[in-house]
């Protein structure tokens, strides 16, 4: 009998996905283990294998379509020699299931209340009375009504108008509502789209009564990864009480050791970041209270230093993990990070390779950034921001000198990691970075 292929849950956080491309087409033979499609998840693009044999009878969701809920039908596989009627019935059942599934983002019809009521007809005055009256001056044209506002200043608009405005980048506060009591309705947004006005940016002259044409722009649809990044970072900044602490690390000795290691073996190409990962892991061993995360049941204290390393990809940041980094040498960490970063940029990481770290490192030093404060990656309690190593003037033993200093800033979840713990961890990290021989013992 036909088998319905469904959108798989490829990670614990995945609730929907998008088909990046089909690797099989309708009519192709399919064996168990064959690659059917590439699915864009909230973290990466992953390949999906067939679990049944037969023929790909019908594709129910085209590549590039809107996101599809986990477990929703995406294709139908039929057994060899199966009658076409069986495929038709399976397709109808799958389509009926998809139609009955809730669609919270579906556009609804404009509510009847959004339509402005017709003005009552004006009663006719007796002809004699009209004749007796002197000619009246034309009444001034009333100003267009401003959009209605709820207490607190929120613009009143219909749900459909809000969705349309959000999609098209229209600033509702700059529209004039034609609905009851100045309510903004669908027609108002459509008019703004047609004229190209009331876009959201406003520019530096917004609020000064001046109107300027907006620059041409295009809307780049959000990927699943970008949506999840936005959701998680917003949640982190709104719900996690961040505190920050910074220190300057003298890395001249580390740079000299790195140069010596790379010159000793041409096969090695260790980076400053590899030393940083190792130092962060060892510092967590020295200050285990920083290797923690907050939960409603209690503070979790981890036994291993699983270091998440922020990697920039075309779709956004992803954080592959160096597991038990405290047990690995510099060369092993270097090779592992290169492999993980390469596969992260290709979207080929497995879920277990980017989920479940205990501490994150974000390094923008190679981009010339001197220092910055990173947003915590929940449920972790700490993230370390690495700035560029720069030659700066320092005072040593009362004498002016120069040194290569690297500013690092730790962001901590104050619920799980107190200020004293964060400072203690930073001191341990600085000691290891400035005496790098301890990192290779």
C-alpha positions in Angstrom: 0.0 0.0 0.0 1.2 3.6 -0.5 3.4 5.2 2.1 3.1 8.8 3.1 6.4 10.6 3.6 6.2 13.3 6.3 8.2 16.3 7.3 10.7 14.8 9.8 11.7 16.3 13.1 15.5 16.6 12.6 16.3 18.3 15.9 14.6 18.7 19.3 13.8 22.3 18.6 12.4 21.8 15.1 8.7 22.6 14.7 8.7 23.3 10.9 11.0 23.0 8.0 11.3 24.0 4.3 12.3 21.8 1.4 15.4 23.2 -0.1 15.4 20.8 -3.0 14.1 17.3 -4.0 16.9 14.8 -4.9 14.3 12.5 -6.5 11.6 13.3 -8.9 8.1 11.8 -9.4 8.4 8.4 -11.1 11.9 7.7 -9.8 12.6 4.3 -8.1 13.3 4.7 -4.4 15.2 2.3 -2.1 15.5 2.4 1.6 18.5 4.7 2.4 18.2 6.7 -0.8 18.4 10.5 -0.3 14.9 12.0 -1.0 15.3 15.7 -0.3 17.3 18.4 1.5 15.4 20.0 4.3 16.2 23.4 5.7 15.7 23.3 9.4 16.1 25.9 12.2 19.8 25.1 12.3 21.1 23.7 9.0 20.2 22.1 5.7 20.0 18.3 6.2 19.5 15.4 3.9 16.5 13.1 4.4 16.6 9.4 3.6 13.8 7.1 2.4 12.8 4.4 4.8 10.6 2.5 2.3 11.1 1.0 -1.2 9.0 1.7 -4.3 8.4 4.6 -6.6 8.1 8.3 -5.7 4.5 8.6 -6.9 3.6 12.1 -5.9 5.4 15.2 -4.4 3.0 17.2 -2.3 5.3 20.1 -1.4 7.5 21.9 -3.9 11.0 23.0 -3.1 11.1 26.6 -1.9 7.5 26.6 -0.7 6.6 28.1 2.7 7.7 26.3 5.8 5.9 23.0 6.5 4.9 21.8 10.0 6.7 18.7 11.4 4.8 15.5 10.5 2.9 17.1 7.6 2.7 15.0 4.4 5.3 16.0 1.8 5.2 13.0 -0.6 3.7 9.6 -1.4 5.7 6.4 -2.2 3.9 3.5 -3.9 5.0 -0.1 -4.2 6.1 -1.4 -7.6 3.1 -2.6 -9.6 0.5 -0.8 -7.4 -2.6 0.5 -9.2 -2.9 4.2 -9.8 -6.1 4.3 -7.9 -4.3 3.5 -4.7 -2.0 6.4 -5.3 -4.9 8.7 -6.1 -6.6 7.8 -2.8 -3.4 8.2 -0.8 -2.8 11.7 -2.4 -6.4 12.8 -1.7 -6.1 11.6 2.0 -2.8 13.5 2.4 -4.1 16.7 0.8 -7.2 16.5 3.0 -5.0 16.1 6.0 -2.9 19.1 5.0 -6.1 21.2 4.4 -7.5 20.4 7.8 -4.3 21.2 9.6 -4.4 24.6 11.5 -2.8 27.4 9.6 -2.2 30.3 12.1 -0.5 32.5 9.5 -3.3 32.0 6.9 -4.8 35.3 5.7 -8.4 35.7 6.9 -11.1 37.7 5.3 -11.4 41.3 6.4 -13.9 41.4 9.3 -17.2 43.0 8.4 -16.8 45.6 11.2 -13.7 46.9 9.4 -15.9 48.3 6.6 -17.0 51.9 7.1 -20.8 52.2 7.6 -22.7 54.1 4.9 -23.4 57.7 5.8 -27.1 58.3 6.4 -28.9 60.1 3.6 -29.2 63.8 4.0 -32.9 64.9 4.4 -34.1 67.3 1.7 -35.0 70.8 2.9 -38.1 72.6 1.5 -37.3 74.5 -1.7 -38.6 77.8 -0.2 -36.3 77.5 2.8 -33.3 76.9 0.6 -34.2 79.9 -1.6 -34.5 82.2 1.5 -31.1 81.3 2.8 -28.1 83.3 1.5 -25.5 81.4 -0.4 -23.3 79.7 2.1 -19.5 79.7 1.9 -18.0 76.4 0.9 -17.1 74.5 4.0 -13.4 73.8 4.5 -12.4 70.3 3.5 -12.0 68.2 6.6 -8.6 66.8 7.4 -8.1 63.2 6.8 -8.6 61.2 10.0 -5.5 60.1 11.8 -5.2 56.4 12.7 -7.1 55.5 15.8 -4.9 54.7 18.8 -5.6 52.5 21.8 -4.5 53.6 25.3 -0.7 53.5 25.4 -0.4 54.8 21.8 -0.9 51.5 19.9 -2.4 52.1 16.4 -5.7 50.4 16.0 -5.8 48.2 12.9 -7.5 45.0 11.7 -5.5 41.7 12.0 -5.3 41.4 8.3 -4.1 44.9 7.9 -1.4 44.3 10.4 -0.2 41.1 8.7 -0.1 42.9 5.3 1.8 45.9 6.7 4.4 43.6 8.4 5.0 41.7 5.2 5.3 44.8 3.0 7.3 46.9 5.5 4.5 49.4 6.0 4.5 51.7 9.0 0.9 51.7 10.3 1.5 54.8 12.4 2.0 56.8 9.1 -1.3 55.6 7.5 -4.7 57.3 7.7 -7.4 54.8 8.6 -10.7 54.7 6.7 -12.4 52.2 9.0 -14.7 53.0 11.9 -13.2 55.6 14.2 -10.0 55.8 12.1 -9.3 52.1 12.2 -6.8 51.0 9.6 -8.2 48.3 7.3 -7.0 46.2 4.4 -7.8 48.9 1.8 -5.6 51.5 3.6 -2.6 49.2 3.4 -3.3 48.3 -0.2 -3.4 52.0 -1.1 0.0 52.5 0.7 1.5 49.6 -1.2 0.2 50.9 -4.5 1.7 54.4 -3.9 4.9 53.1 -2.4 4.5 55.3 0.7 4.5 54.9 4.4 7.3 52.4 4.6 8.7 51.6 8.0 12.1 53.3 8.0 11.2 57.0 8.1 14.9 58.1 7.9 16.6 60.6 10.1 13.9 63.2 9.3 11.1 61.1 10.6 8.9 63.2 13.0 9.9 66.6 11.5 7.0 66.8 9.1 9.1 66.2 6.0 8.5 63.4 3.5 11.2 62.0 1.3 11.0 59.1 -1.2 12.3 55.8 0.2 15.2 54.0 -1.4 14.4 51.0 -3.5 14.6 47.8 -1.5 13.8 44.1 -1.9 12.5 41.8 0.8 14.7 38.8 1.4 12.5 35.9 2.9 13.7 34.7 6.3 15.2 31.2 6.4 14.2 28.9 9.1 17.6 29.4 10.7 17.3 33.2 10.7 13.8 33.0 12.3 15.1 30.8 15.1 18.1 33.0 15.7 15.9 36.0 16.0 13.5 34.2 18.3 16.2 32.8 20.6 18.3 36.0 20.8 15.2 38.1 21.5 14.1 35.6 24.2 17.7 35.7 25.7 17.9 39.5 26.0 14.3 39.8 27.3 14.4 36.9 29.9 18.1 36.4 30.9 19.6 38.9 33.2 23.0 39.6 31.5 26.0 41.0 33.3 29.4 41.7 31.6 33.0 41.8 32.7 36.2 42.5 30.6 39.9 42.0 31.0 42.9 42.7 28.7 45.2 39.7 28.1 48.8 40.0 27.1 49.2 37.5 24.2 52.8 38.1 23.2 54.0 34.8 24.7 51.0 33.0 23.2 51.8 34.4 19.7 55.5 33.3 20.0 54.5 29.8 21.1 52.0 29.5 18.2 54.6 30.6 15.7 57.1 28.0 17.1 54.5 25.2 17.0 53.5 26.0 13.4 57.1 26.2 12.3 58.0 22.9 14.0 55.4 20.9 11.9 54.3 22.1 8.5 51.1 20.0 8.8 50.0 22.1 11.8 48.3 25.4 11.5 47.0 26.2 14.9 45.2 29.5 15.5 44.9 31.8 18.4 41.3 30.7 18.7 42.5 27.1 19.3 44.5 28.3 22.3 41.4 30.3 23.5 39.2 27.2 23.3 41.7 25.2 25.3 42.2 27.9 27.9 38.4 28.4 28.3 38.0 24.6 28.9 40.8 24.5 31.5 39.4 27.6 33.3 36.0 25.9 33.6 37.9 23.1 35.4 39.5 25.5 37.7 36.2 27.4 38.3 33.5 24.7 37.9 30.7 27.1 39.1 30.9 28.9 35.8 30.2 25.7 33.8 26.5 25.9 34.6 23.1 26.7 33.4 19.9 27.9 35.0 16.7 25.8 35.3 13.5 26.2 37.3 14.4 23.0 39.2 18.0 24.1 40.1 21.3 25.2 38.7 22.9 22.6 36.5 26.6 22.1 37.0 28.3 20.2 34.1 31.2 17.8 34.5 32.7 18.3 31.0 33.7 21.5 29.1 31.7 21.2 25.9 32.8 24.4 24.1 30.4 25.9 21.5 32.3 27.9 18.9 30.4 30.5 16.9 30.8 30.1 13.2 29.4 32.5 10.6 27.5 31.0 7.7 25.4 32.4 4.9 22.3 31.7 6.9 23.5 33.1 10.2 25.6 32.0 13.2 25.8 28.3 14.2 27.7 26.9 17.1 29.4 23.5 16.6 30.7 22.0 19.7 34.2 20.7 20.8 33.2 18.1 23.3 35.3 17.6 26.4 37.8 20.2 25.3 39.6 20.0 28.6 40.8 16.5 27.6 42.1 17.5 24.1 45.4 19.1 23.1 45.8 22.2 20.9 46.5 20.1 17.7 43.4 18.0 18.2 41.2 21.0 18.9 42.6 22.8 15.8 41.8 19.8 13.5 38.3 19.4 15.0 37.4 23.0 14.7 38.4 23.2 11.1 36.3 20.1 10.3 33.3 21.4 12.2 33.5 24.9 10.8 33.8 23.6 7.2 30.8 21.3 7.5 28.8 24.1 9.3 29.2 26.4 6.4 28.1 23.6 4.0 25.0 22.9 6.3 26.2 19.3 6.8 26.4 19.2 10.7 24.6 16.5 12.5 22.2 17.7 15.3 24.4 16.3 18.1 27.3 18.3 16.7 25.7 21.7 17.4 23.3 21.0 20.3 24.1 20.8 24.0 27.2 22.8 24.6 28.0 24.2 28.1 29.9 27.4 27.2 30.2 29.5 24.0 33.1 31.4 22.5 32.5 34.1 19.9 35.6 35.6 18.2 35.4 38.7 16.1 39.1 39.5 16.5 39.9 38.4 13.0 37.5 41.1 11.8 39.4 43.9 13.6 36.8 44.3 16.3 38.6 45.6 19.5 35.9 44.5 22.0 32.2 43.6 22.1 29.6 42.0 24.4 27.9 38.9 23.1 24.3 37.7 23.7 24.1 34.5 25.9 23.1 31.3 24.1 20.4 29.7 26.3 20.4 27.5 28.2 24.1 28.2 28.7 25.0 30.7 31.3 28.2 32.2 29.8 29.5 33.4 26.5 33.0 34.8 25.9 33.5 37.6 23.3 37.0 37.8 21.9 38.4 41.0 20.4 41.4 41.6 18.2 45.0 41.4 19.5 46.4 44.9 19.2 49.7 46.5 20.0 49.1 49.0 22.8 51.1 51.1 25.2 51.5 49.6 28.7 53.4 50.4 31.9 55.7 47.7 33.2 57.7 48.2 36.4 57.2 52.0 36.0 58.5 52.0 32.4 56.5 52.7 29.3 56.5 49.7 26.9 54.3 48.1 24.3 52.4 44.8 24.3 49.9 42.9 22.2 46.7 43.0 24.2 43.5 41.1 23.5 40.3 42.3 25.2 37.9 39.6 26.2 34.4 40.1 27.6 32.3 37.5 29.4 28.5 37.7 29.4 26.9 35.8 32.3 23.4 34.8 33.3 23.3 36.3 36.8 20.7 33.7 37.9 23.3 30.9 37.6 26.7 32.7 37.7 27.3 35.4 40.3 29.6 38.4 39.6 32.3 37.0 41.8 32.3 33.6 39.9 32.5 35.4 36.6 35.4 37.5 37.8 37.2 34.4 39.2 36.8 32.6 35.9 38.1 35.6 33.9 41.2 35.7 36.2 41.8 32.0 35.6 41.4 32.4 31.8 43.8 35.4 31.7 46.4 33.5 33.7 46.3 30.6 31.3 46.4 32.8 28.2 49.4 34.8 29.5 51.3 31.7 30.4 50.4 29.5 27.4 52.9 26.8 28.2 50.3 25.5 30.7 48.0 24.9 27.7 50.2 22.3 26.2 51.2 20.4 29.3 
